[in-house]
Amino acid sequence: MMITKINSSVKWLCAALFFTLHSSLFTSCSDEPDTSNYYTFKGQMMSQYLASHDDFSEFYKLIERTGMTKLLSTYGEYTCFAPTNEAMQNYLGKKGLTSFDQLSFEDCDTLVRTHLVKDMYTTADMNDGVLSTSNMNRRYIEVSHGSDDNGNAVVFLNGTSHIIFELQDDSVENGFVQPVTEVLESSNRMILDMMEQNPNISLFASAMRAAGFANVLYQYRDEQWDGIKENYPRIRYVSHVNKETATVPDEKRIGFTVFTPTDSVLREKYGITTIEQLYQKACEIYDEQYPEDASASYHDFAHITHEKNPLHRFLAYHVLTRDVKGWNYLTPYNDIGIETRDMNPVDWYETMLPHTMMKFERLTVRKWAGTSIIGQRYVNRRWDDEFHIPGVYIYPTVESDYKQDALNGRYFYVGDILAFDDQTRNEVFNGLIRMDFSTIFPELMTNDIRLNQRNNGVKNNDPDYDETGKYGRNYYFPNGYLDGVTINEGSWFVYRRPHDWYDSYEGDEMNLFKDFDFTFRLPPVPFDGQWQIRLGFAAEPTRGVAQIYYDDKPQGIPLDMTKNLSDASILGSNWKADYNSMTQLELSTDQKELKNKGYYRGPTGGYHYPYGGGNDHVYFARQSNTYRMVLCTANISAGEDHYLRIRCVSAKQGNDNEFMLDFLELVPRSVFGITDEGSMEPML
């Protein structure tokens, strides 16, 4: 039977009906959707489509064998990347097999689930990087774009397989079928094993093995969590007018992201072809940064497994202690809440080298493009009126012959070595460091919690206490789940998933509930000196008051989250929402008046959409309730751990207090110390 495509207008009408009429979706702990509120269609289900098209008969046999027919016959929202019979036969040939009967049930189940995603994706929804929803094996499918043999623009998946142009975007009643030219595979190798399969990075991978990184990079899951997670029930809470529910995470996975220069980069830029030469390069960088270790016994080439050895430090700075799911997740997915005409999306993550971070930036502002490429991502870049440092380019993919997605992480090619050197410390990082709170804790990214948003950001008012997970999930974290965090019993530390219309930077936020007493380890500063620590949040009448402590020392008066900047105790009638109509002198006077009281407007580069719909950008700096407060100013040592404690001191909400943690700012004196008449800190 020939495979035919339905008319595109019909497909888009069908998709629109799904988004309008479907109101619930199963949670991640079950393969069965909640069908109680689905509109009943009379068309063809995904299982029927695959069964009735001869070109997918081999794949459909596996669906039947693994018992997945029932799932694909129910109403829900799925995408099936269906391999053709030719693709299935090529897969057998590559494996040296003659029949799928030679595979175990478990292997067949893995194969089927690799091609199924619990969300609807047309090719127009597939941006470079990875799909925003994992497949049913909880692995992410890599996406890139290119041309087929006939010159058609097509979507490539996992490097070599592509969606067949003539058959793409075929819709059925419970999703989309995207026929593909090759069977999709996910590796079960750990990250270092995966790197060692790629001869183009053999020197860097060999150096990591020799320096003892295998001891760490083979970690994958904390199985103790599986035994205790059932002790934590689903919770319900109210934030302002929103009634929501949250669960603890399903798993506690451990992950890594490695940025590796290729052998050719090391050879052509530095003449490095051996591990010992790489050690010598590491000495050039890190003997200057850590002079106290230069004469230590562990400094020489014979001790490269020591964590303070220069080569070990060099390699550790190339590794993040989190699994960043794809190139497009290195900065906020889909640039959510960032005004990209004015501000490049930026995120900061800690590395495996203690007390260090990397800065990740997607270039969107043409004014500051310099020698870089619009739309691409860079590490440790700073290009402005004062500095022209292009940073290091991050390649979206590797060669199609090799995979970069391992069981416990992934790796990316970079265009140069990465170094925590003087330029990085004192120039690139010598500015405002703004971190969405969800990026401070690596576990949120590794476990697919951060920016989890289904249906590609479709705006929807969630039902009260929604438990379906249709548009994403909220989570809370008991003691022991997040490294460096403690919270008293009976309190909740909640991650609230992204909403385009919430007063939240990057769409999401974290909140404390009940009679909380919460402590977390601060992200590291790059150099010793005086730093200001600021908190960005939205004031609401339902929120409470908390005392802030830095390294166990109380800081000023308690922070009252019920007050807006227009409150009489702050600016009162001097508050002006429209900063665009103000002169430079008026702006600097406004900032100075706020600064003297410990406040700043929200960033002008952050926005949300109007509540209830619409595409206007509501900027945080124009709202009196979305602002930043100075928590403390302290002399901070760069090579030490420091902690912030937040303790509830409000009684007016009873035991129903709430404290919002949206984003954190670490600000050096070079930025906040501006005092000249008419001068001011950047408002972005």
N, C-alpha and C positions, 0 to 999 in steps of 0.2 A: 504494500500500500504506500502510495506517495505521501510524504509529509507536506502539509500545506500551512501557510501562514494566514491567520485571520486579519481582517482589515484593522489598520492601526487605530482608527477612531473608535472601533468597537473595543479594542484592548484598553484604550485609555478610559473609556466610559466604564468598563468593568473595574478597572483599578480604582476609579473615583468612587464607584459604589462600595468597594471594599472599605475604603477609608471612611466613608460616610456612615455606613450601616453596621460595620463590625464594631463591637464595643468591649470585647474582652479577648484575652489570649492566655494560654496556659503559662504557668510559671516554669522556671528553668529546671525544677526538680521532677517534672513529669513530661512525658512525650504526648500526653493526651490533652487537647485544648478544651477549654470551657466553652461549650457550644450553646449555653442557655440563652444568650442574647443575640446570636447570629441570625441574620436574615436568611431565609431558605431560598437557595437558587435551584434551578432545574437544569443547569448545564452539566458539562463534563468535569469530573474531578481529575486531579493530577494522576491518580492511579489508573483511572479509565483511559486517560490520554495516552499514557505510556503503554498500557496493554493493547490499545487499538492501533498503535503505530509500529509496524514491523521493524523499522530501523532501530528501535530501542528494545527489541525483544530480549536480548542477552542481559541488559541491565534490569529489565523488569523481572526476569527469572530470579535475580539476586534479591530484588525487593520482596518477591513472594517467599523465597527461602528464609529470609531473615524476619518475616512477620511484620514488615513495614507497610504492607498493603492497607491495613486498617487505618494507620495514621494518615496516609495520603488520600484516603477516601472520606476524611472528615473535614468539616469547615475550619479554616484557619488561614494563616498567611505564610506561604512557603515559597522558596525558590529552589528548583531542582536543576542542577547542572548535569543534564543527561548525556552520557557518552553514547555515541552511535555504536552499532555493532562492529563497524570497522575499528573504532577506537578500542573496543573491548578485546577484539582479536589481537590487535597490536600489543595491548597490555599483556596478554597471555604469552605472546611470543617473546616479549622482553623478559618475562619471568621464567622462560623455559618451560612453560606449561602448555597443555593441549586442551584443558577444560577447566571451568570454574569449579567443577566437582572436586578438583584436587585441592581446593582451598578449604580451610576450616570454617566452621560457622562464624567464629569470632573474626576471622579475616574478611569474610563476606560482609558481616555487619559493619565493620570499620569502613569498608569500601563504599557501601551504600550511604552511611552517615556522612562521609567525607563530601558527598555531592548534594547534601540537603542543608538548607539554611532556613531557620524559623523566622523568616521575614520576606517581604516582597521586594525584589530588585529588578528594575528594567536596566538595560545597558546605559541609559542616561543617568542612572543613580550610581554608577560604578566609577569612582574617581581613583586616580593613581594612588597606590599604597596598599591597603587591604580593605575588604568590606567591613562596614561598621558592626556587623553581626557575625559571630563565629559560626562555623558549620556545626552539625550535630555531634561532632567529635570534640567540640570546644577548641577547634583550631581555626585560624583565620586564613582566608583565601586571598592570596596576593593578586592585585589587579594592576595591569599596565595596558597601554594602548599601542596599536601598530596596524599593519596592513596584512590582509591575506594574500594568497597567490594571485587573486584577480584585482588587487589594488583597493579593495574595500577596507574602510576603516573599521577595525574590529577590536573587541576587548579580549586581552590575553589574561589567562588565569594561571597562577603558579609558574609563569615564565614561558611555557611552550604550548599549552593547550589554549585554543581560542574559541569563543562563541561563534557558531556558524552564522554568517551574516544574513543569509536568506531565511534562516529559521529563528532568528533572535526575537526575544520578547513575546513568545507565544503565551497567551494568558489562558488559564483555566479557572474554574470557580474558586479554587483555594490557592491561587498564586500564579507564578510564572514558570514556564519551562524554558530553559536556556540550553539548547543542544551544543555539545562541545566536541572538539576534534580529538581530544586525548583524555584518558582516564586521569583524574586528579589524585595526587598522592600526597600524604603528609608523612614526614619522617618521625620515627620514634627514637632517634638519636638525641643525645644530650648536646648542648651547644658546642663544647670543645670538640667532640667527635664530628659534629657537622662541619665545623671549620676545617678540620683535618682532611675532609673529603675534597676540599677545594685547593688544587695545586697553586692557584694564583695568590694565596695568602699563606703559603707553607712556612715561611720564615716567622711570621707573627704567631701562627698557631703553634709552631714548634717551640718558640720562646715561652709561650704561656704554659705549655706542658713542662718544659724544663724548669720553669720558675715555680712550679708547684700549684698552679691554679686549678688543676684537675680536682684537688681536694675540695674545693668550693663549688666549682662549676658542674659538679654532678648532683647537686642538691635539686630536688624537684617538689616534694610535697611534705608538709608536716602532718603525718598520719595521726598524731595525737588529737588534732582538731576534729577528726571524724568521730572520735569517741566521746567528745564533750559538747559538740554543737547542738545536740538534741536537748541539752539542758537550758537552752535559751529560746523562749517562745517568740512568736511574732508579736510585735508591739504596735500600739496606736498612739498617735500624738497629734496635737493641733499647733500649727504655726500660723499666726495671724488668723486668716479665715480658712486656711487649707487643712483639711483633715486627711491624714496620710497614715500609711502603715509601713513598717520596716522589718526586715529579717536579718539574722546574722548571715555571713557569707557561707556559701555551699562548701567551699574548700579553702585551704590555706596553702596555696602553691608558692613556690620560691622561683624567681626568675631573674634573668640577666639579659642585658643588651650590650653587645661588644661593637666597638667602632675600630675597624682594622684597615690600615694602609696596605695596599697590595705589595707584593715583592717588587714590582716594577717601580712603584713610588719610592720605596726605600732605596732601591738601587740607583735610580736616575736622579733623585734629589739629594741623596746623602752618601752614595757609594756604599751602602750597607748591604752585605750579602751573607753575613754570618751572625749568629746570636751574640758572639763576643763583640762584634762591631756595634750591635744594637745596645749592648751594655755600655760601651764607651760613649755613645750618644746620650744615653740616660744619665751618665755621670756629668756630662756637660750641662745638663738642665738642672738636675736635682742636687748636685753638690752645692750649688749656689742657693737653692731654696732651703736645704737642710744642712748647713755647714757643720753642725754639731755631730753629724754622723759620718763625715768624710774620712775620719781616721779610725772609725770603729772596726772591730774584727769582722763584722758581717758585711763590710762595704765591698769586698773584692768579688771577682767573678765566680769564685768557688762557693759563694754563699747567696746565690741569686734567689733562693727560696725564702730568704728572710724578708719579712714585710717591710723592713727599713732599708733594704738593699736598693740602690738606684734603679736597676732594671725592674725589680718587682714594683717599685713605685711608678715607673714609666708605664708598665703594662696595666697596673691597677687603675690609672687615670683614664684608660680607654674603655673601662667597664662600668656600666650602670648596674646598681643592685635592684633592678626591676626589669620586667619584660614589657618593653614598649611594643605593642602589637603590630605596628607597621610604620612605615615612613610617614604616613599622614597622621599618625598619632604622636609624633615627636613634638608638635605644637597643638593647640586646641583643635580638635576635630571640626572641620568645616568652619574654622575661625569663629566659633560661636561667641557672640557678645563682644567681638573686637572690631572697632571701626578701622578697617584695613586701609582706607585712604589716608589715614593720619598716623597709624601706629602699626608696626610690624608685630604679628603675634609672637610672643616669647614665653617660653617656659624654662624653669631651672630644675635640674635633678642632681642629687648627690651621686658621687662615683664611689668605686671600691677603694680609692685612695682616701684614707680617713681625713675628714674635715675639708673636703673639696667638693666643688660642684662644677657642672657644665651649663652653659647658656645655649639654648636652642632657639633659633629664630627663623621664621618664614618671611622671606622678603616680599613685601607688598607695596611699600611706599616708594614711588619712583624717585622722589627727591633724594632719597638716601641709598639709591641702587649702587652707585659707584661702579666697581668692576664686577658686581655680582649679577645674578640672573633672577628676574622677577618670578615669583612663584616657587622658587627653590628653597631648600632648608640648609642652614649653616650652623656650625658649632663655634662658639666663642667669637662672635662677630660684633664689632662696634664701628659704625660709620655715621658720623654726625659732624657738627661744626668744629668739634675739637679733635676728634680722632678719625683716622681712615684705616681701620683694621678690618680686612675683608673676611676673616674667619676661615674655617675649613669647610669645604663643600661635602655634603652627605649625598651619596648616590642612592636613588630610589630603589634600584634593583641590582642584582649581580648577574653574571652570565646565565643564560637559560639552561646550561648544562648542570648547574649546581643549585642547591637549595640553601636558603638562609634562615629558614624557619625550623627551629629545633623544638623538642618537647619542652624544654625549660628556658627558652629564649630565642634570640635571633641575633644576627650580626649584619652590619652595614659597612660597605666600603666607604672610606673617606679619602679626600684628595691630598691629605698630608698627615703627619703625625700630630697628635694632640698633646699639649704640654701645659702643666700648671706652673708657668714660668713668670718672670717679672712682668712681662707685657700683659699676660692674662690677669694676674692678680691686681696690678696697679693701674691698668688702663682700661681693659675690657670690662672688668668687674668693679671699677671705681665709679659706680653710679647707683641709681635706685634699683634694688632687686625686688621685684614683685612676684609673689608665688601664690597661685590659687591654692587654697588649703588642701585640696585633694591631691596635689602633687608632692606635698611634704612627706606623705606616707607611701612608700613604694608598694606596699601590699595592695593598695587600691587599683593600681595599674596592672600589676601582675595577675590579679584575680578578676579582671574584666569588670570592675566596679566603677571606676572613674569614667565619666561621660557616657555611661550606658544609657542609650536613648534609642528606642525602637521606632520603626516606621520613618526613619530618616528625618526626624525633627518635625513631623507633622504636629501642628498646634492642636491641643485638645484639652479641655477642662476635665481633669481626672474625676471619676466618681469618688465620693467620699469613702475613705478607707479602702481604696482599690487594692485588691489582692491578686489580680490577674497577671500583673506584670506586662500588660499589653503594650504600654508605652515606655517601659523601663522599671527598674526596681530601686527602692531605697534600702539602705543597710544600716545596721548599728554594730558597734565593735566592743565586745567585752574586754576586760583586762586580759592581757596576754596575746591578743591577736595582732595589735600594732606594736612594732618595736619602738621603745622609747616613750611609751604612753602609759599613764596610770589614771584610773578614774574610780571614784568611790562607788561602792555597791549601792544599787537602787537608782543610779543615774544612767543616762543614755547618751552616747556619743554617736550621732546619726549623720550619715551621708545622704543628702537629698539630691536625687538625680536631676539632670538638666531640664529646665523649662525656659523656653525662649522669652517668656513674659515675666519671669521672676526678677526681683531686684538683686541679681546675683552675677558677679563677674564670672565669665566663661559659662554662665548658665546654671551652674550647680553651686551647692554650698554645704557646709557642715554645721551642725547645731548641737548644743548641749541642752539636755532637758532634765527636769526634776531639781533636787537640791544638790547640784553638782559641785565636785571638787576635782579638777582636771589638771594634769601636768603633762607636758610634752617636751621633747628635746627640740631645741631650735635648729633650723638649718645653719650650716657653718658660714661665717663671714670670711672673706678672702684674705684680710690682713688685720693686724691689731689696730685698735684705735677707738674713737668715740663713734658709736652707732645709735641711730634712732630706730626703735621697733614700733611699727604702726599696724593697726588692724583695720581692714575695710569691712563694712557691714551695712545693713539696712536697719534703721531704727523703726520699731513698731510698738504700739501701745501694749501689746501682749507680752513683750519681752521684759527681762528683769535687770538686775544690777549685780555686778561682780567686782571683787577685789583682784587686782593683778599683782603677781609676784614675779620678780626676775631673780633667779638663783636663790629662791626662798626669802627674798627681801621685798616687803610690800612697796608698791610704786604708786604714790600719789593717792588721790581720792578714788573711790570706786567708780567704775564706768557704768553709766546709766544708759541702757539701750532703748529707753522710751523717748528720749529727747531728740528732736530734729535740730538742724542748724538754725532754724528760724525761732527756736525757743528763746525766751527772754534772757536766759542765763548764758546764751552763746552769742548769736548775732541779732536776734530779735527783728526789729523792723529794718535793720541794715541788710538783711538777706535779700539778694537779687538772683533770680533764677537764670536770667538771660546774660551769661557772661560774654556772649559775642558782641553785645552792645556796649561793653565797658572798654574804656581806654586802658592802655598799658599801665598808667599810674593808678587807675581805679582797680585794676586787677591785682597789682602788687599790694595796694592798700588792703584789699579784701583778703588776700592770702595772709598778709602780716597780722591782721586782726584775728583771723582764725588761728593762725600759728601760735600767737601769744597765749591762746587759751587751750592749746593742745589739739587743734583740729585742722583738717584739710578737706576741701571738697573731694568728691569722688573723682576718679580719673576721667578726663574728657574723651579718652579713647575707648571707654567702655560704655555699652548701651544694652537695652533690652527692647523687645517689641511691646506695643501697648497691650495691656491686659484686656482680653476679650477679642483680640484680633487686630489685623492691620499690619502694615509693613514699615510704619514710621519708626525711626530710631529715637528712643527715649534715653538721653545721655545721663549717666550717673551724676555728672557735675552740675546738672541743672535741677536735680532733686535735693531738697533739704534733708531727706531721710537716708540718702545713700552717700556716706562720707567715710573719711578715715580719721582715726583717733590715735594720737601718740600714746602708746602704752608705757614706754620708758625711754630714757636716754642713758646709755651705759658705756663704760670702757670695756670692750669685749676682746678677749684673747682668741686669736684665730685658730689655734691648735688645741682648743679644749671644748668639751661639751658644756652647753649652757641650756637652762630650762626655763620655761614660762609656765606659771601656775595660774589658773583661773578658778576662783572660789565664789560660789553664790553667796551674796549677803542680802538678798531681797526676800522679803516676807509677803509682799503685797499680792503675789500670785499663789500664795500657799506653797505647795510642793509641785507646782506646775510652772516653774520658771523656765525660761528659754534664753539661750545666749548664742548669737550667730557668729560663726567663723567663716567669712567669705574668702578673704585673701590677706596675706601677710606681706609687709614690706620691711626690708632691711635697708636702711638709708645711711650712707657714710656722711661724715661731717662736711666733706667737700660739696655735698648737695644741700643738706639742711642748714649748713652754717652760713648761707648767703644772707648778708645784712645790708648791703649797699642800697641807698635810696633808689627806688624805682626798679630794682632787680628782683627776681623771683625764681622759685623753682619751676621746672617744666610742669605743666598741668596734665600732660598725657598720662 
